[in-house]
Amino acid sequence: MSTDRLGYKEYKCRRCGWVHAAITREAMAERTDLAERYLRCFKCGAPSNTFVPAAPGDAPLGSTIQGVYVPGAWDDFFSDGPAVSDDFGDGIK
């Protein structure tokens, strides 16, 4: 199952392979005290702008993943406006 359909996108650190959930710039801005933390891997500290999309199975089912701002991760989603996925309705935009 694609994580896009669940309302988030998974990205993994290229250095250590740790999987994170991409958050929006707005979500990061809400926590100015932690903004710098949202720009790095929670495990090894690598910059989030080097992350790559995670593949199915990169994070074990049921695991908890931390939110990280990945530049560009949500740009295409918001350029056309958020859409309701088929999981939550009839696909009406």
N, C-alpha and C positions, 0 to 999 in steps of 0.2 A: 504494500500500500504506500502511495506517495505521501510524504509528510505535508506537501502543499495542500492537500485536501483536508488536512486536520487543522489548518490555520497557522502552521509554522513550517519553517524550512530547516533541515539539518545540514550543517557544514562540519567538516572535520579539519583538524589541524594537520598541516602537511608534515610538521616536524615529528609529532608524537602519535598522531592518529586519534586523539581524543575528540569525541563528537559533541557539538554544541548546537543549540537552537538559535537561529538568527532572529534578532529583535530589530524593531524599527528604530530609526534615529530619534523619533518622538519618545519611544519607550525609554531609550537611554537617557534622553534629556530630562526625564522626570526624576531621575536619581543623580543629580549633579555631584553628590558626594561619592558616587561609585562610577562615574562616567569613564574614568581612565581604566578601571578594571574591566569594563565591557569591551575594550579594544584589544584584549589579549587572551590567549588560551588559559583556561583555568588550571591546567595541569603543568604546562611547561613554560608559559609566558610568551610564546611566539605571537607576533602581531596578527590580528584577525584579518587583515587585508591579504594575507597569504593563504587563507583557508580555501578549501575546495568543497564542492557539494558532496555530501556523504551518500554512499550507496546503501541500498537496503541490506540490513545485516551488520553494518558498521558499528551500530550501538546495540547491545543486547536488548531484546524485547523486555519492556518493563523497567528499563534503567531510567534514572533521573539525569537529565542533561541541563547544563547551565546555559543561560541566555548570553549571547555575545552579539555586538553590532558588527556585521560583515558588510563593508561598503558595497553598495549595488545590489545586495541580496533581494531587497524589496522594491527596487526601482521599477521593474517591469510590472509588478503587481499593482502599484499605485498609479502608474501612468495612465491606465485605462479605468481606474477606480476599482475598488474591491468587488469581487463577484461572489455570489452564493454558490458553493460547490454542490454537486449532485448529492453529496452526503447529507446536506442540510436543507434541501428543498428541490425545486424543479430546475435549477440552473438559471434562474432569472437574475439578470444583472441589475 
